[in-house]
């Protein structure tokens, strides 16, 4: 008991010493060692955007997965709910399936994501291919509610319903910019290209991946520092 009390007293004394040292250190940090200086706080400058390059990823597949995750983050920020677009464990399927209920009713957006210079083929987003993907998703999801959504998307897509749209997204990671464009029935791009700044979403996702991927299986550690 006496030893425990002595140990407790020693720890208390050590804590007091460390607290005093920390207080003096903070004082020097905030006042440069002078108590006469103005103690008001000013906002520090924000760090500039640091471009992402392929070196930040272990493989090109990981870069592509990052791009798809980035699309999901940006769409979720606009009120879209992502649902599964891959009927199996591999990459086959739809990169992004997003749904929401707006003032004018149910809406869906099917997105193919490309990152940096990865190539796009129109057949990847043709109505015929997407109809097959939605059929497989319906058959394998095992969830009646989700199955009803896939069935609705299948019917709406084949009926040419305006509530379902298709888009191609291309993330230029080094520039911090994302291009989006509408796709026709055969998957060919049509209409104007829309540019959107995406640096803040890239930085947020990069920081999250760095925290989660401690084993550096997907993320090389090149960003952030």
C-alpha positions as CSV (number, residue, x, y, z in Angstrom):
1,X,0.0,0.0,0.0
2,X,2.8,2.4,0.9
3,X,4.6,1.5,-2.3
4,X,1.5,2.2,-4.3
5,X,1.1,5.6,-2.6
6,X,4.7,6.5,-3.2
7,X,4.3,5.4,-6.9
8,X,1.2,7.5,-7.2
9,X,2.9,10.5,-5.6
10,X,5.9,10.0,-8.0
11,X,3.6,9.9,-11.0
12,X,1.7,13.0,-9.8
13,X,5.0,14.9,-9.4
14,X,6.2,13.8,-12.9
15,X,2.9,14.9,-14.4
16,X,3.2,18.3,-12.8
17,X,6.7,18.7,-14.1
18,X,5.6,17.7,-17.7
19,X,2.6,20.0,-17.5
20,X,4.9,22.9,-16.5
21,X,7.3,22.1,-19.3
22,X,4.4,21.9,-21.8
23,X,3.0,25.2,-20.6
24,X,6.3,27.0,-21.0
25,X,6.8,25.4,-24.5
26,X,3.3,26.6,-25.6
27,X,4.0,30.0,-24.2
28,X,7.2,30.2,-26.3
29,X,5.4,28.9,-29.3
30,X,2.7,31.4,-29.1
31,X,4.7,34.4,-27.9
32,X,8.2,33.9,-29.1
33,X,9.3,34.0,-25.4
34,X,8.0,37.5,-24.8
35,X,4.9,38.1,-22.7
36,X,4.5,41.6,-24.2
37,X,3.6,40.5,-27.7
38,X,0.1,40.5,-29.0
39,X,-1.7,37.3,-28.1
40,X,-4.4,37.5,-30.7
41,X,-4.7,34.5,-33.1
42,X,-4.7,34.8,-36.9
43,X,-5.7,32.0,-39.3
44,X,-2.7,30.2,-40.7
45,X,-2.4,29.8,-44.5
46,X,-4.0,26.6,-45.9
47,X,-1.6,24.2,-47.6
48,X,-1.9,24.2,-51.4
49,X,-3.3,21.2,-53.2
50,X,-0.8,18.5,-53.7
51,X,-1.4,16.6,-57.0
52,X,-2.0,12.9,-57.0
53,X,0.1,10.9,-59.4
54,X,0.2,7.2,-60.3
55,X,3.1,6.8,-57.9
56,X,0.7,7.2,-55.1
57,X,-0.9,3.8,-55.9
58,X,0.5,0.3,-55.8
59,X,-1.1,-0.6,-59.1
60,X,-3.2,0.8,-61.9
61,X,-6.1,-1.3,-60.5
62,X,-5.8,0.5,-57.2
63,X,-5.8,3.8,-59.0
64,X,-9.0,2.8,-60.8
65,X,-10.6,1.7,-57.5
66,X,-9.7,5.1,-56.0
67,X,-11.4,6.8,-58.9
68,X,-14.6,4.8,-58.4
69,X,-14.5,5.7,-54.7
70,X,-14.0,9.3,-55.5
71,X,-17.1,9.3,-57.8
72,X,-19.1,7.8,-54.9
73,X,-18.0,10.4,-52.5
74,X,-18.8,13.3,-54.9
75,X,-22.2,11.8,-55.7
76,X,-23.1,11.2,-52.1
77,X,-22.3,14.8,-51.4
78,X,-25.0,15.8,-53.9
79,X,-27.6,13.6,-52.1
80,X,-27.3,10.4,-54.3
81,X,-27.3,7.0,-52.6
82,X,-24.8,4.5,-54.0
83,X,-25.9,0.9,-54.4
84,X,-23.9,-2.1,-55.5
85,X,-23.2,-2.3,-59.2
86,X,-21.0,-5.4,-59.3
87,X,-22.8,-8.8,-59.3
88,X,-19.6,-10.7,-58.5
89,X,-16.3,-10.2,-56.7
90,X,-14.4,-9.0,-59.8
91,X,-14.5,-5.6,-61.6
92,X,-17.3,-6.6,-64.0
93,X,-20.5,-4.7,-63.8
94,X,-21.4,-1.1,-63.4
95,X,-18.8,1.2,-61.8
96,X,-21.4,3.3,-60.1
97,X,-25.2,2.9,-59.6
98,X,-26.7,5.9,-57.7
99,X,-30.4,6.6,-56.8
100,X,-32.4,9.3,-55.1
101,X,-35.9,10.6,-54.7
102,X,-36.2,14.2,-55.8
103,X,-39.2,16.5,-56.0
104,X,-40.1,15.1,-59.4
105,X,-39.8,11.5,-58.3
106,X,-37.3,8.6,-58.5
107,X,-34.0,9.3,-60.3
108,X,-31.1,7.0,-61.1
109,X,-27.6,7.7,-62.5
110,X,-25.4,5.0,-64.0
111,X,-21.7,6.0,-64.1
112,X,-18.6,4.7,-65.7
113,X,-15.5,6.1,-64.0
114,X,-12.1,6.5,-65.7
115,X,-9.1,7.8,-63.9
116,X,-6.4,9.8,-65.6
117,X,-5.7,8.4,-69.0
118,X,-7.5,5.0,-68.7
119,X,-9.3,4.2,-72.0
120,X,-13.0,4.1,-72.4
121,X,-15.0,1.9,-74.9
122,X,-18.6,2.8,-75.7
123,X,-19.7,-0.9,-75.3
124,X,-18.9,-0.6,-71.6
125,X,-22.0,1.6,-71.1
126,X,-24.3,0.5,-73.9
127,X,-27.9,-0.2,-73.0
128,X,-27.5,-3.8,-74.0
129,X,-24.6,-4.4,-71.7
130,X,-26.2,-2.5,-68.8
131,X,-29.4,-4.5,-69.2
132,X,-27.3,-7.7,-68.8
133,X,-25.6,-6.2,-65.7
134,X,-28.9,-5.2,-64.1
135,X,-30.3,-8.7,-64.7
136,X,-27.3,-10.3,-63.0
137,X,-27.6,-7.8,-60.1
138,X,-31.3,-8.7,-59.7
139,X,-30.6,-12.4,-59.7
140,X,-27.7,-12.3,-57.3
141,X,-28.5,-9.6,-54.8
142,X,-30.6,-11.7,-52.4
143,X,-32.5,-8.6,-51.1
144,X,-36.2,-8.2,-52.2
145,X,-36.1,-4.4,-51.8
146,X,-32.8,-4.0,-53.7
147,X,-34.0,-6.4,-56.3
148,X,-37.1,-4.2,-56.9
149,X,-34.7,-1.3,-57.6
150,X,-32.7,-3.3,-60.1
151,X,-35.9,-4.4,-61.8
152,X,-37.2,-0.8,-62.0
153,X,-33.8,0.3,-63.5
154,X,-33.9,-2.5,-66.1
155,X,-37.4,-1.5,-67.2
156,X,-36.8,2.2,-67.2
157,X,-33.5,1.9,-69.1
158,X,-35.1,-0.2,-71.8
159,X,-38.1,2.1,-72.1
160,X,-35.8,5.1,-72.5
161,X,-37.2,6.7,-69.4
162,X,-35.6,10.1,-68.6
163,X,-35.4,9.2,-64.9
164,X,-32.4,7.0,-65.7
165,X,-29.3,8.7,-67.1
166,X,-25.9,7.5,-68.0
167,X,-22.6,9.4,-67.6
168,X,-18.9,9.0,-68.1
169,X,-16.7,10.5,-65.4
170,X,-13.0,11.1,-65.8
171,X,-10.9,12.1,-62.8
172,X,-7.7,14.0,-63.6
173,X,-6.0,13.5,-60.3
174,X,-2.9,15.6,-61.0
175,X,-5.1,18.6,-61.9
176,X,-7.7,18.1,-59.3
177,X,-10.5,18.3,-61.9
178,X,-13.3,15.9,-62.9
179,X,-14.9,15.8,-66.3
180,X,-18.5,14.5,-66.8
181,X,-20.4,13.9,-69.9
182,X,-23.7,12.2,-70.9
183,X,-23.8,8.9,-72.8
184,X,-26.1,7.7,-75.5
185,X,-27.9,4.4,-75.9
186,X,-24.8,2.8,-77.5
187,X,-22.5,4.2,-74.8
188,X,-21.0,6.9,-77.0
189,X,-20.4,10.3,-75.3
190,X,-22.7,13.0,-76.4
191,X,-23.3,16.6,-75.4
192,X,-21.0,19.1,-73.6
193,X,-18.2,18.2,-71.2
194,X,-18.7,19.6,-67.7
195,X,-15.7,20.3,-65.5
196,X,-15.9,20.3,-61.7
197,X,-13.1,21.0,-59.2
198,X,-12.5,17.9,-57.1
199,X,-9.3,18.6,-55.1
200,X,-11.0,18.7,-51.7
201,X,-12.7,15.3,-52.3
202,X,-9.4,13.8,-53.5
203,X,-7.6,15.1,-50.5
204,X,-10.2,13.8,-48.1
205,X,-10.3,10.3,-49.8
206,X,-6.5,10.2,-50.0
207,X,-6.2,10.9,-46.2
208,X,-8.9,8.2,-45.5
209,X,-7.2,5.6,-47.7
210,X,-3.8,6.3,-46.0
211,X,-5.3,5.8,-42.6
212,X,-7.1,2.5,-43.6
213,X,-4.3,1.0,-45.7
214,X,-1.7,0.8,-42.9
215,X,-0.2,-2.3,-44.6
216,X,0.5,-0.3,-47.8
217,X,-1.3,-3.0,-49.9
218,X,-3.1,-0.5,-52.1
219,X,-1.6,2.9,-51.2
220,X,2.1,3.5,-51.7
221,X,2.3,6.3,-49.1
222,X,3.5,8.9,-51.6
223,X,0.5,11.0,-50.6
224,X,0.0,12.5,-48.2
225,X,3.5,12.9,-46.8
